[in-house]
């Protein structure tokens, strides 16, 4: 298959990219790593009049620590994050998520910002952005805008980014002390998108009681799903297998309309959410205690 015809531009600055998006508003599409966009073009599910290739834009890549957050430029290759010692040592949940993304060949080209802006509901980076309360930064004709992850993912493959905005950076806050984490997913094959996945973060006091929790389910709906009722159930309770069993059941019930497709039925995804939530909470609690 071949993509439809389109014009191509390779700006050198963010302002130039924004200007092109403004001139061709509604007709232009940003090309980052291309790992998601190119298949859509080839299948003619996307038909932009102009591709704005931001690979040569200065200042859109890089990994650094700023004010207790991991700041990653939107054009940073996923492979660079995978090999970053800063990420491995101080932001292990981000590192774990990167290792679940496709295969090394894809991560060599795929970008952090591209994955977030594509907003596939079965992808790992949107899920951890929601679980870590990440902040995304975008630049448009009116200047920079900061968007909380909770407001960023709107529906399937749709975000709060305006057609004239360029995603420039994402900031992942570090986990507080005595906070454990877990990312568990089930896919048909290693590297495939998750049929269902769970990201859990759990803080425990010295007595082993849960003091804070965040649970995000992905691969089950049009966006990553925050399981807020389950979080409320956990807080103040002693971490235990029976508690996590109840939490898994509650999390599965919070999925309003589970996806159902050729890969897995809605019922199967709901049951996976129950089992994986239980396992993820047990792993997070173990890390919190350690």
MARLO-246813 format. One line per field, with one value per residue: x, y, z of N, C-alpha, C, CB in turn; residue in three letters. Coordinates in steps of 0.2 Angstrom, whole numbers, always signed. Atoms other than C-alpha are relative to their C-alpha. Glycine has a CB too. Example, Ala and Ser with C-alpha at 12.3 -4.5 7.8 and 13.67 -1.06 7.14 Angstrom:
// residues 2
n_xx <- [+4, -4]
n_yy <- [-6, -6]
n_zz <- [+0, -1]
ca_xx <- [+62, +68]
ca_yy <- [-22, -5]
ca_zz <- [+39, +36]
c_xx <- [+4, -4]
c_yy <- [+6, +5]
c_zz <- [+0, +3]
cb_xx <- [-5, +2]
cb_yy <- [+0, +2]
cb_zz <- [+6, -7]
residu <- [ALA, SER]
END
This chain:
// residues 290
n_xx <- [+4, -3, +4, +2, -5, +0, -6, -5, -4, -5, -2, -6, +1, +7, +4, +1, +5, +7, +2, +3, +6, +5, +1, +4, +4, +5, -2, -7, -1, -7, -4, -5, -4, +3, +2, +7, +2, -2, +5, +7, +0, +0, +7, +4, +4, -2, -1, -2, -3, -6, -4, -5, -5, -3, -6, -6, +1, -5, +3, +6, -2, -4, +2, -3, +4, +2, +5, +3, +3, -3, +2, -2, +2, +5, -3, -5, +2, +2, -6, -4, +3, -2, -7, -2, -1, +4, +6, +0, -1, +5, +7, +0, +7, +0, -4, +4, +5, -4, -1, +6, +3, -2, -7, -5, +0, +5, -2, -5, +3, +6, -1, +5, +5, +4, +4, +5, +4, +4, +6, +4, +2, -4, -7, -2, -2, +5, +2, -4, +1, +6, -2, -5, +2, -5, +2, -2, -1, +1, +0, +4, +0, +1, -5, +0, +6, -1, +6, -1, +2, +7, +4, -3, +2, +7, +3, -5, -4, +1, -2, +2, -4, +3, -3, -5, -5, -6, -2, -7, -4, +5, -4, +2, -2, -3, +4, -1, -3, +5, +5, -2, +3, +0, +3, +1, +5, +0, +0, +0, -7, -4, +0, +7, +4, +3, +7, +1, -5, +2, -6, +2, -5, +3, -4, +2, -3, -5, +4, +2, +6, -1, +1, +2, +0, +3, +1, +2, +1, -1, +2, +7, +4, -2, -6, -2, +6, -2, +4, +0, +4, -4, -5, +3, +1, -7, -3, +1, +1, -6, -2, +1, +3, +7, +1, -1, +5, +6, -2, +0, +7, +3, -3, +3, +7, -1, +0, +7, +2, -6, -1, +1, -2, -2, -5, +3, +7, +1, +0, -7, -4, +2, -3, -7, -1, +0, -6, -7, +0, -2, -7, -4, +1, -4, -6, -2, -1, -6, -5, +1, -3, -8]
n_yy <- [-6, -6, -6, -5, -5, -5, -4, +2, -5, +2, -6, +1, -3, +1, -6, +1, +6, -2, -4, +5, +3, -5, -1, +6, +2, +5, +4, +2, +5, +0, +6, +1, +6, +3, +7, +1, -3, +3, +5, -3, -3, +5, +3, -5, -2, -7, -3, -7, -3, -2, +3, -5, +4, -4, +3, -4, -6, -1, -1, +4, +7, -1, +3, -4, +0, -7, -1, +7, +3, +2, -4, +4, -4, +4, +4, +4, +7, +5, +4, -4, +1, +6, +0, -5, +2, -4, +3, +7, +0, -4, +0, +7, +1, -2, +5, +6, -1, +0, +7, +4, -3, +3, +3, -5, -4, -6, -5, -4, -6, -3, -6, +0, -5, +3, +5, -4, -4, +5, +1, +7, +2, +6, -2, -1, -7, -4, +3, -2, -7, +0, +3, -4, -7, -3, -7, -1, -7, -1, -7, -2, -7, -4, +2, +6, +2, +5, +4, +6, +7, +1, -4, +0, +6, -2, +6, +4, -3, -7, -4, -7, -4, -3, +2, -4, +1, +5, +3, -1, +3, +3, +1, +5, -1, +6, +3, -2, +6, +6, +1, +6, -1, +6, +0, +7, +1, +6, -1, +6, +1, -6, -6, -2, -4, +4, +2, -3, -2, -4, -3, -1, -3, +1, -2, +3, -2, +5, +6, +4, -2, -4, -7, -3, +5, -2, +6, -2, +6, -2, +6, +2, -5, -5, -3, +4, +0, -1, +4, -4, +4, +5, -4, -1, +6, +2, -5, +1, +7, +3, +3, +7, +3, +0, -7, +0, +4, -5, -6, +2, +1, -7, -3, +3, -3, -7, +0, -1, +4, +3, +1, +6, +0, +7, +2, +2, -3, -5, +4, +2, -6, -2, +4, -2, -5, +2, +4, -4, -5, +3, +1, -6, -3, +4, -2, -7, +0, +3, -5, -5, +2, +0]
n_zz <- [+0, +0, -2, +5, +1, -5, +0, -6, -3, -5, -4, -4, -7, -2, +2, +7, +0, -2, +5, +6, -2, +0, +7, +3, -5, +1, +5, -2, -5, -2, +1, -5, +2, +5, -1, +1, +5, +7, +1, +1, +7, +5, +1, +1, -6, -1, +7, +0, +6, -2, -5, -3, -3, -5, -2, +0, -4, -6, -7, -1, -3, -6, -6, -5, -6, -1, -5, -2, +6, +6, +5, +6, +6, +3, +5, -2, +2, -6, -1, -4, -7, -2, -2, -5, -7, -4, +0, -3, -7, -4, +3, +2, +3, +7, +4, +1, +5, +7, +2, +2, +7, +7, +0, +0, +7, -1, -5, +3, +4, -3, -5, -5, +2, +5, -3, -4, +4, +4, -5, +0, -7, -2, -1, -7, -2, -2, -7, -6, -1, -4, -7, -4, +0, +4, +3, +7, +2, +7, +2, +6, +1, -6, -5, -3, -4, -4, -1, -4, +3, -1, +4, +7, +4, +1, +2, +4, +5, +0, -6, -1, +4, +5, +7, +1, -6, +0, -7, -1, -6, -5, -7, -5, -7, -3, -5, -7, -4, -3, +5, +5, +7, +4, +7, +3, +6, +4, +7, +4, +0, -2, +5, +3, -5, -5, +0, -6, -4, -7, -3, -7, -4, -7, -6, -6, -6, -3, -3, +6, +3, +7, -2, +6, +6, +6, +5, +6, +4, +7, +5, -2, +2, +5, -3, -6, -5, -7, -4, -6, -6, -3, -4, -6, -4, -3, -4, -7, -2, -1, +6, -1, +6, +1, +2, +7, +4, +1, +4, +7, +2, +1, +6, +6, +0, +2, +7, +2, +6, +2, +7, +2, +7, +2, -4, -6, -2, -6, -6, -1, -2, -6, -5, -1, -4, -7, -2, +0, -5, -6, +1, +0, -7, -4, +1, -2, -8, -1, +1, -5, -7, +0]
ca_xx <- [+0, +5, +1, -9, +0, +5, +17, +32, +41, +56, +56, +71, +63, +47, +41, +43, +33, +19, +18, +16, +3, -6, -5, -12, -24, -34, -24, -6, +0, +16, +29, +39, +46, +33, +30, +12, +9, +17, +5, -10, -4, -1, -18, -25, -33, -24, -24, -15, -11, +5, +18, +28, +43, +50, +65, +77, +69, +82, +78, +65, +75, +85, +83, +86, +80, +71, +63, +61, +54, +60, +59, +60, +59, +45, +57, +68, +69, +62, +79, +88, +76, +79, +98, +98, +106, +96, +80, +85, +91, +78, +63, +61, +42, +46, +60, +49, +36, +49, +54, +37, +35, +36, +54, +71, +70, +54, +61, +76, +65, +49, +48, +41, +31, +25, +18, +9, +2, -4, -14, -17, -27, -16, +0, +11, +17, +0, -4, +11, +8, -9, -2, +12, +2, +13, +13, +14, +20, +15, +18, +6, +2, -2, +14, +17, +3, +4, -8, -10, -11, -28, -34, -23, -31, -49, -54, -47, -32, -37, -29, -31, -18, -24, -21, -9, +1, +18, +21, +38, +41, +33, +38, +36, +36, +47, +39, +37, +47, +39, +30, +30, +25, +21, +17, +9, +1, -4, -1, -3, +16, +30, +30, +12, +0, -7, -24, -25, -13, -12, +0, -1, +8, +5, +12, +12, +16, +28, +13, +10, -6, -9, -8, -10, -14, -16, -22, -23, -30, -25, -30, -48, -56, -55, -41, -31, -44, -40, -48, -53, -66, -53, -40, -52, -55, -36, -32, -31, -32, -19, -10, -15, -20, -38, -38, -30, -42, -56, -47, -45, -64, -68, -56, -64, -81, -75, -73, -89, -88, -73, -66, -71, -63, -55, -41, -51, -69, -75, -78, -60, -53, -63, -57, -39, -41, -46, -32, -18, -24, -22, -5, +1, -5, +4, +20, +19, +16, +31, +42, +34, +39, +57]
ca_yy <- [+0, +18, +34, +48, +62, +76, +91, +90, +103, +102, +117, +121, +130, +128, +145, +140, +123, +132, +145, +130, +122, +139, +142, +124, +123, +107, +100, +98, +84, +83, +69, +64, +46, +40, +23, +26, +39, +30, +15, +26, +35, +19, +12, +29, +31, +48, +60, +76, +89, +93, +84, +95, +85, +91, +80, +94, +107, +113, +110, +97, +82, +79, +71, +81, +82, +98, +103, +84, +80, +70, +82, +73, +83, +78, +72, +62, +44, +30, +21, +36, +35, +17, +19, +34, +31, +45, +37, +19, +25, +38, +36, +17, +17, +27, +15, +0, +8, +11, -8, -13, -2, -13, -18, -10, -6, +4, +12, +18, +29, +31, +47, +50, +65, +55, +41, +54, +64, +49, +44, +25, +19, +3, +12, +13, +31, +39, +27, +31, +50, +48, +38, +50, +66, +71, +89, +91, +107, +113, +129, +137, +154, +161, +154, +140, +130, +118, +103, +90, +72, +71, +84, +79, +62, +66, +50, +37, +44, +62, +74, +92, +98, +111, +108, +123, +117, +108, +96, +101, +92, +81, +81, +66, +69, +58, +46, +51, +41, +24, +23, +7, +5, -8, -10, -26, -30, -44, -44, -58, -57, -47, -30, -30, -17, -23, -32, -25, -16, -9, +4, +5, +17, +14, +23, +14, +20, +12, +1, -6, +4, +12, +31, +35, +25, +28, +15, +17, +4, +4, -6, -6, +10, +25, +32, +26, +24, +31, +19, +32, +21, +8, +21, +26, +9, +6, +22, +19, +0, -12, -19, -37, -50, -50, -31, -32, -45, -33, -19, -29, -33, -15, -9, -21, -14, +4, +0, +7, +0, -12, -13, -28, -33, -48, -48, -50, -48, -35, -49, -55, -38, -34, -50, -46, -30, -38, -50, -38, -25, -37, -42, -25, -19, -33, -29, -10, -14, -25, -11, +2, -9, -11]
ca_zz <- [+0, -3, +5, -3, -10, +2, +3, +15, +26, +37, +49, +59, +74, +84, +79, +60, +64, +72, +58, +45, +56, +57, +38, +34, +49, +49, +34, +42, +52, +62, +58, +73, +73, +61, +69, +70, +57, +42, +44, +45, +29, +20, +24, +20, +37, +37, +22, +27, +14, +23, +33, +45, +49, +66, +67, +63, +75, +88, +107, +105, +112, +128, +145, +161, +179, +183, +200, +205, +188, +173, +159, +142, +125, +114, +100, +111, +104, +116, +114, +122, +137, +138, +140, +151, +168, +175, +170, +176, +193, +198, +187, +186, +181, +166, +161, +164, +152, +138, +139, +135, +119, +103, +99, +99, +80, +84, +99, +89, +79, +89, +100, +117, +111, +96, +107, +119, +105, +95, +111, +108, +123, +123, +124, +139, +139, +140, +155, +165, +161, +169, +184, +188, +185, +171, +164, +145, +137, +120, +110, +98, +91, +108, +116, +128, +136, +150, +151, +164, +159, +166, +154, +139, +133, +126, +117, +105, +96, +101, +113, +120, +108, +96, +77, +78, +93, +94, +109, +116, +132, +145, +164, +175, +194, +204, +216, +234, +247, +253, +236, +226, +208, +196, +177, +171, +154, +144, +125, +112, +109, +116, +108, +103, +111, +127, +127, +145, +156, +174, +181, +200, +212, +231, +246, +263, +280, +292, +299, +281, +278, +261, +263, +244, +228, +210, +197, +179, +167, +148, +133, +140, +134, +122, +134, +149, +164, +181, +194, +207, +217, +219, +225, +238, +244, +247, +256, +275, +274, +279, +263, +261, +248, +252, +251, +234, +228, +232, +224, +208, +207, +210, +196, +184, +188, +185, +167, +159, +142, +139, +122, +112, +96, +86, +99, +115, +121, +133, +146, +144, +146, +161, +170, +165, +173, +189, +189, +184, +196, +210, +204, +201, +219, +227, +218, +221, +240, +240, +233, +245, +260, +253]
c_xx <- [+4, -4, -3, +5, +0, +6, +4, +4, +4, +2, +6, -1, -8, -5, -2, -5, -7, -3, -3, -6, -6, -2, -4, -4, -5, +3, +7, +0, +8, +3, +5, +5, -3, -2, -7, -3, +1, -5, -7, +0, -1, -7, -5, -6, +1, +1, +2, +3, +7, +3, +5, +5, +4, +6, +6, -1, +5, -4, -6, +2, +4, -4, +3, -5, -1, -5, -3, -4, +5, -3, +3, -3, -4, +4, +6, -2, -1, +7, +5, -2, +2, +7, +2, +1, -4, -7, +0, +1, -6, -7, -2, -7, +1, +5, -3, -5, +4, +2, -5, -2, +3, +7, +5, +0, -5, +2, +6, -2, -6, +2, -5, -6, -5, -5, -6, -5, -5, -6, -3, -1, +4, +7, +2, +1, -6, -3, +4, +0, -5, +2, +4, -2, +5, -3, +3, +0, +0, +0, -4, +0, +0, +6, +0, -6, +2, -6, +1, -2, -7, -5, +2, -4, -8, -4, +5, +4, -1, +2, -2, +4, -4, +3, +6, +6, +5, +1, +7, +3, -6, +5, -4, +2, +3, -5, +2, +4, -6, -5, +2, -4, +0, -3, +0, -5, +1, -1, +0, +8, +4, +1, -6, -3, -3, -8, -3, +6, -2, +7, -3, +6, -4, +5, -2, +4, +4, -4, -3, -7, +1, -2, -2, +0, -2, +1, -2, +0, +1, -1, -8, -6, +3, +6, +2, -6, +3, -6, -1, -4, +5, +6, -3, -1, +6, +2, -3, -1, +7, +2, +0, -3, -7, -2, +1, -4, -6, +1, +0, -7, -3, +2, -3, -7, +0, +0, -7, -1, +7, +0, -1, +1, +3, +6, -2, -7, +0, +0, +7, +4, -2, +3, +7, +1, +0, +6, +7, +0, +2, +7, +4, +0, +5, +8, +2, +0, +6, +6, -1, +3, +8, +3]
c_yy <- [+6, +5, +5, +5, +6, +5, -1, +7, -2, +6, -1, +3, -2, +5, -2, -6, +3, +5, -5, -3, +6, +1, -6, -3, -5, -5, -2, -5, +0, -7, +0, -6, -4, -7, -1, +4, -3, -6, +3, +3, -6, -4, +5, +2, +8, +3, +8, +3, +2, -4, +5, -5, +4, -3, +4, +7, +0, +0, -5, -7, +2, -3, +3, -1, +7, +1, -7, -3, -3, +4, -3, +4, -5, -5, -5, -8, -4, -4, +4, +0, -7, -1, +5, -2, +4, -3, -7, +1, +4, +0, -7, -2, +2, -5, -6, +1, -1, -7, -4, +3, -4, -3, +5, +4, +6, +5, +4, +6, +3, +5, +0, +5, -3, -5, +4, +3, -5, -3, -7, -2, -6, +1, +1, +7, +4, -3, +2, +8, +1, -2, +4, +7, +4, +7, +0, +7, +0, +8, +1, +7, +5, -1, -7, -1, -6, -4, -6, -6, -1, +3, -1, -6, +1, -6, -4, +4, +8, +3, +7, +4, +3, -2, +5, +0, -5, -3, +1, -4, -3, -1, -5, +1, -6, -3, +2, -6, -5, -1, -5, +1, -7, +1, -7, +0, -7, +1, -7, -2, +6, +5, +2, +5, -5, -1, +4, +1, +4, +3, +2, +4, +0, +2, -3, +3, -5, -6, -4, +2, +5, +7, +4, -6, +4, -6, +2, -6, +2, -6, -2, +5, +4, +4, -4, +2, +1, -3, +3, -4, -5, +3, +1, -6, -2, +5, -1, -7, -3, -4, -8, -3, +0, +7, +1, -4, +4, +6, -2, -1, +7, +4, -3, +3, +7, +1, +1, -4, -3, -1, -7, +0, -7, -2, -3, +3, +4, -4, -2, +6, +2, -5, +0, +5, -1, -4, +4, +5, -3, -2, +6, +4, -4, +1, +7, +0, -3, +5, +6, -2, +0, +7]
c_zz <- [+0, +3, -5, -1, +5, -1, +6, +2, +5, +4, +4, +7, +2, -3, -8, +0, +1, -5, -6, +2, +0, -7, -3, +6, -2, -6, +1, +5, +2, -1, +5, -2, -6, +1, +0, -6, -7, -1, -2, -7, -5, -1, -1, +5, +1, -7, +1, -6, +1, +5, +3, +4, +6, +3, +0, +4, +6, +7, +1, +3, +6, +6, +6, +6, +2, +6, +2, -5, -5, -6, -7, -6, -4, -6, +2, -2, +7, +1, +4, +7, +3, +3, +4, +7, +5, +1, +4, +7, +4, -2, -3, -3, -7, -4, -1, -6, -7, -2, -3, -7, -6, +1, -1, -7, +0, +4, -3, -4, +3, +6, +6, -1, -5, +3, +4, -4, -4, +5, -1, +7, +2, +1, +7, +2, +2, +7, +5, +1, +5, +7, +4, +0, -4, -2, -7, -2, -8, -2, -6, -1, +6, +5, +3, +4, +4, +2, +4, -3, +1, -5, -7, -5, +0, -2, -4, -5, +0, +7, +0, -4, -6, -7, -2, +5, -1, +7, +0, +5, +5, +7, +4, +7, +2, +5, +7, +4, +2, -5, -4, -6, -3, -7, -3, -6, -3, -7, -3, -1, +3, -5, -3, +5, +5, -1, +6, +4, +6, +2, +7, +4, +7, +5, +6, +6, +4, +3, -6, -2, -6, +2, -7, -5, -6, -5, -6, -5, -7, -4, +1, -2, -5, +3, +6, +5, +7, +5, +7, +6, +3, +4, +7, +5, +3, +5, +8, +2, +0, -7, +1, -6, +0, -2, -8, -5, -1, -5, -8, -3, -1, -6, -6, -1, -2, -7, -3, -6, -3, -7, -2, -7, -2, +5, +7, +1, +6, +7, +2, +3, +7, +6, +0, +4, +7, +2, +0, +5, +7, +0, +1, +7, +4, -1, +2, +8, +2, -1, +5, +6, -1, +0]
cb_xx <- [-5, +2, +4, -7, -1, +0, -2, +5, -5, +6, -6, +6, +1, +0, +3, +6, +2, +1, +6, +6, +0, +2, +6, +5, -3, -6, +1, +4, -2, +1, +2, -3, +0, +4, +3, -4, +3, +7, +0, -1, +6, +5, -2, -3, +1, +6, -6, +6, -4, +1, +3, -4, +5, -5, +2, +1, -7, +4, -2, -4, +4, +1, +1, +1, +4, -3, -5, -4, -5, +0, +3, -3, +6, -5, +3, +0, +6, -5, +3, +0, -7, -1, +4, -6, +7, -1, -3, +6, +6, +3, -1, +1, -5, +4, +7, -4, -3, +6, +3, -6, +2, +0, +0, +7, -2, -7, +2, +4, -3, -4, +0, +4, +3, +4, +4, +4, +4, +4, -5, +5, -7, -2, +2, +7, +4, -6, +0, +7, -1, -6, +2, +7, -1, +3, +2, -5, +7, -7, +8, -8, -5, -6, +0, +6, -6, +4, -2, -5, +5, -2, +0, +7, +2, -1, -7, -4, +0, -8, +8, +0, +6, +0, -5, -2, -3, +6, -3, +1, +4, -2, +0, +2, -6, +7, +0, -6, +3, -2, -2, -1, +4, -4, +4, -2, +2, -6, +6, -3, +2, +7, +5, -5, -5, +1, -1, -6, +6, -2, +2, -2, +2, -2, +0, +2, -5, +4, -5, +0, -4, -5, +6, +4, -4, +5, -4, +5, -7, +7, +4, -1, -3, -5, -2, +7, -5, +0, +2, -3, -6, +4, +2, -7, -2, +5, -2, -7, -4, +0, +7, -5, +2, -4, +4, +8, -2, -2, +7, +3, -4, +2, +7, +0, -4, +6, +5, -1, -3, +2, +7, -8, +6, +3, +5, +5, -4, -7, -4, +3, -1, -8, -2, +2, -5, -6, +1, +0, -7, -4, +2, -3, -7, -1, +1, -6, -6, +2, -1, -7, -3, +1]
cb_yy <- [+0, +1, +4, +3, +3, -3, +8, -5, +6, -4, +3, +4, +8, +0, +6, -2, -5, +5, +4, -5, -2, +7, +1, -5, +6, +3, +4, +6, -8, +2, -1, +0, -4, +1, -2, +3, +7, -2, -5, +6, +4, -6, -3, -1, -4, +1, -1, +1, +6, +8, -7, +5, -3, +1, -6, +2, +0, +6, +7, -1, -4, +7, -8, +7, -4, +4, +5, +1, +5, -8, +7, -7, +2, +4, +5, +0, -3, -4, -2, +7, +1, -5, +0, +6, +1, +7, -1, -3, +3, +7, +5, -5, +3, +7, -1, -2, +6, +4, -3, +1, +7, +5, -5, -4, -5, -3, -3, -4, -3, -5, +7, +3, +6, -3, -4, +5, +5, -6, +5, -5, -1, -6, +6, -4, +3, -1, -8, -2, +3, -3, -7, -1, +3, -4, +6, -4, +3, -3, +1, -2, +2, -1, +5, -1, -1, +2, -2, +1, -5, +2, +7, -2, -7, +5, +1, -5, -3, +1, +0, +1, -4, +8, +1, +7, -1, +2, -7, +7, +5, -7, +7, -7, +3, +2, -8, +2, +3, +2, +7, -7, +5, -6, +5, -5, +6, -5, +4, +0, -1, -3, -2, -6, +4, +4, -7, -4, +3, -5, +7, -6, +7, -7, +8, -8, +3, +3, +3, -7, +4, -3, +3, +6, -6, +6, -5, +5, -3, +3, -5, -1, +4, +4, +8, +3, -5, +7, -8, +6, -3, -4, +6, +4, -6, +0, +7, +3, -3, -5, +2, -2, -8, -1, +5, -2, -7, +2, +3, -7, -4, +4, -1, -8, -1, +3, -6, +7, +5, -6, +2, -3, +5, +1, +5, +3, -6, +3, -6, -3, +6, -1, -8, +1, +6, -5, -6, +3, +3, -7, -4, +5, +0, -8, +0, +4, -4, -6, +3, +2, -7, -3]
cb_zz <- [+6, -8, +5, +2, -7, +7, +0, -2, +2, -2, +4, -3, +0, +8, +0, -3, +5, +7, -3, -1, +7, +3, -4, -2, +4, -2, -7, +2, -3, +7, -7, +7, +6, -6, +6, +7, +0, +0, +6, +5, -1, +2, +7, -7, +6, +5, -4, +6, -1, +1, -2, +5, -5, +6, -5, -7, +2, -1, +1, -6, -5, +1, +0, -2, +6, -6, -1, +6, -3, -1, +0, -1, -4, -4, -5, +8, -4, -2, -7, -3, +0, -5, -7, +0, +1, -3, -7, -3, +1, +0, -5, +6, +4, -1, +5, +6, +1, +1, +6, +5, +0, -5, -6, +1, -5, +2, +7, -5, -7, +4, -3, +7, -2, -5, +5, +4, -5, -2, +0, -4, +0, -5, -5, +1, -5, -5, -1, -1, -7, -3, -1, -4, +7, -6, +4, -5, +2, -2, -2, +2, -5, +3, +6, +4, -4, +7, -8, +7, +2, +7, +1, +1, +3, -5, -4, -4, -7, -1, +0, +7, -3, +1, -6, -1, +6, -4, +1, +1, +4, -2, +3, -3, +4, +3, -1, +4, +7, +7, -4, +3, -4, +3, -5, +6, -5, +3, -2, -7, -8, +2, -5, +0, -4, +7, +1, +4, -4, +5, -4, +3, -2, +1, +1, -1, +5, +6, +4, +2, +6, -5, +3, -2, +2, -4, +4, -4, +1, -1, +1, +7, +6, -1, +2, +3, -1, +2, +1, -2, -3, -6, -4, -1, -5, -6, -2, +2, -5, +6, -3, +6, +0, +7, +4, -2, +4, +7, +1, -1, +6, +6, +0, +0, +7, +4, -4, -1, -6, +4, -3, +1, -2, -7, +1, +6, +1, +0, -1, -6, -5, +1, -2, -7, -1, +1, -5, -7, +1, +1, -6, -5, +3, -1, -8, -2, +3, -4, -8, +0, +1, -7]
residu <- [UNK, UNK, UNK, UNK, UNK, UNK, UNK, UNK, UNK, UNK, UNK, UNK, UNK, UNK, UNK, UNK, UNK, UNK, UNK, UNK, UNK, UNK, UNK, UNK, UNK, UNK, UNK, UNK, UNK, UNK, UNK, UNK, UNK, UNK, UNK, UNK, UNK, UNK, UNK, UNK, UNK, UNK, UNK, UNK, UNK, UNK, UNK, UNK, UNK, UNK, UNK, UNK, UNK, UNK, UNK, UNK, UNK, UNK, UNK, UNK, UNK, UNK, UNK, UNK, UNK, UNK, UNK, UNK, UNK, UNK, UNK, UNK, UNK, UNK, UNK, UNK, UNK, UNK, UNK, UNK, UNK, UNK, UNK, UNK, UNK, UNK, UNK, UNK, UNK, UNK, UNK, UNK, UNK, UNK, UNK, UNK, UNK, UNK, UNK, UNK, UNK, UNK, UNK, UNK, UNK, UNK, UNK, UNK, UNK, UNK, UNK, UNK, UNK, UNK, UNK, UNK, UNK, UNK, UNK, UNK, UNK, UNK, UNK, UNK, UNK, UNK, UNK, UNK, UNK, UNK, UNK, UNK, UNK, UNK, UNK, UNK, UNK, UNK, UNK, UNK, UNK, UNK, UNK, UNK, UNK, UNK, UNK, UNK, UNK, UNK, UNK, UNK, UNK, UNK, UNK, UNK, UNK, UNK, UNK, UNK, UNK, UNK, UNK, UNK, UNK, UNK, UNK, UNK, UNK, UNK, UNK, UNK, UNK, UNK, UNK, UNK, UNK, UNK, UNK, UNK, UNK, UNK, UNK, UNK, UNK, UNK, UNK, UNK, UNK, UNK, UNK, UNK, UNK, UNK, UNK, UNK, UNK, UNK, UNK, UNK, UNK, UNK, UNK, UNK, UNK, UNK, UNK, UNK, UNK, UNK, UNK, UNK, UNK, UNK, UNK, UNK, UNK, UNK, UNK, UNK, UNK, UNK, UNK, UNK, UNK, UNK, UNK, UNK, UNK, UNK, UNK, UNK, UNK, UNK, UNK, UNK, UNK, UNK, UNK, UNK, UNK, UNK, UNK, UNK, UNK, UNK, UNK, UNK, UNK, UNK, UNK, UNK, UNK, UNK, UNK, UNK, UNK, UNK, UNK, UNK, UNK, UNK, UNK, UNK, UNK, UNK, UNK, UNK, UNK, UNK, UNK, UNK, UNK, UNK, UNK, UNK, UNK, UNK, UNK, UNK, UNK, UNK, UNK, UNK, UNK, UNK, UNK, UNK, UNK, UNK]
END
